[in-house]
Amino acid sequence: MHIYYSNTLPFPTDPTLAQLAKKSGYAGPNMAGYNYGYGIWIKDKERDNRELLANELIHVRQFELRGVQEQIRQYLMQIYNRLPQHSIRD
């Protein structure tokens, strides 16, 4: 497992995913951490936030149990369900 501390968090480069991320609040200023597989990214200002790290470690375990594809599918469905109806087409 790798933990990365950075001023910014990873952001999708695919235009459609980037649009979805912005509309869902994924790219919001309140997002403090993110994980993908065995990588965890945490904003520098949250370096000492043990609750955040614990939460990201739970997501790592979910990846282990569900597999990457299923975990991503469930995560994207959660984001999609937070969007106003049809807003992905705007």
Order of alpha helices (4+ residues) and beta strands (2+ residues): beta-alpha-beta-beta-alpha-alpha
